[in-house]
Amino acid sequence: MKDSRPTEDNTSIRRRRQCESCGARFTTFERVQLREVLVVKNKGDGSEPRREPFDRTKIEQSVALACRKRPVTQERLDQLVTGIQRQIETMGDGEVASKVIGEMVMDGLRQLDSVAYIRFASVYRDFSEARDFEEFASSVREVAK
């Protein structure tokens, strides 16, 4: 038995299936991928950049970690990640720099939750001491005013 329908935001198809052998039921979500995009990663040491296929789950995991224990619904997180994915797929290029994706996530989190924004920035920008947090947090406060 199979039941398919679009999700509420029409960004994926929800499929419910039942195993004919054991009767177990499971749900899968299938997303439309507009185009294949490669992410270009630079080590910053002058070596040849590495390319790998775009992986939505990496953004989902990073955003979920930054928003952990914050008053942000899963629906808002999904909307943020879907918006970033759509931007990437419609940029018109088959490659996108990881730095561009990081900045898109930063922009989205800035609008979503300031604490999540600072958490993500601390990893993305590689804060090494408390002063880095203080300086960044004070710049976030200035923008919020």
Residue pairs with C-beta under 8 A, 6 or more apart in sequence:
1 17
1 18
2 15
2 16
2 17
2 18
3 15
3 16
3 17
4 13
4 14
4 15
4 16
5 13
5 14
6 12
6 13
6 14
7 13
7 14
7 29
9 78
9 79
9 82
11 31
11 32
11 78
11 82
12 29
12 30
12 31
12 32
13 29
13 30
13 31
14 27
14 28
14 29
15 27
15 28
15 29
15 30
16 25
16 26
16 27
17 25
17 26
17 27
17 28
18 24
18 25
19 25
19 26
31 56
33 89
34 86
34 89
34 90
35 89
35 94
36 53
36 54
36 94
37 53
37 54
37 88
37 89
37 91
37 93
37 94
37 95
37 96
38 51
38 52
38 53
38 54
38 94
38 95
38 96
39 51
39 52
39 53
39 54
39 55
39 95
39 96
39 97
39 98
39 101
40 49
40 50
40 51
40 95
40 96
40 97
40 98
41 49
41 50
41 51
41 52
41 98
42 49
42 97
42 98
42 99
43 49
43 50
51 95
54 85
54 88
54 96
56 81
56 85
59 81
59 84
59 85
59 101
59 105
60 77
60 81
62 105
62 120
62 123
63 77
63 80
63 81
63 105
63 108
63 109
63 116
63 120
64 77
65 119
66 109
66 116
66 117
66 119
66 120
67 77
67 109
67 112
67 113
67 116
70 113
70 115
70 116
71 113
72 112
72 113
72 116
76 112
80 108
80 109
80 112
83 108
84 101
84 104
84 105
84 108
87 104
88 96
88 101
88 104
102 124
105 120
105 124
106 117
106 120
106 121
106 124
109 116
109 117
109 120
110 117
110 140
110 143
114 140
114 144
117 140
118 133
118 136
118 137
118 140
121 127
121 136
122 132
122 133
122 136
125 132
125 136
127 133
127 136
